[in-house]
């Protein structure tokens, strides 16, 4: 079965929990412009654009990712 794109952006405004979006600044799979689309639906989200990271910032810049995740979770 071929891969099919899906769009669930209509669900974003229904999310009421805290949200951290981490995005690699060099991500070739998901363009940084997607962050603007997510912000439109999740105005309360915290955005972390990670320099020197591709599609897997948790791998590419693990220490920075972990620090951001830790800070986010401590402020819940």
Secondary structure by P-SEA (a helix, b strand, c coil): ccbbbbbccccccccccbbbbbbbccccccccaaaaaaaaacccbbbbbcccccccccccaaaaaaaaaaaaaaac
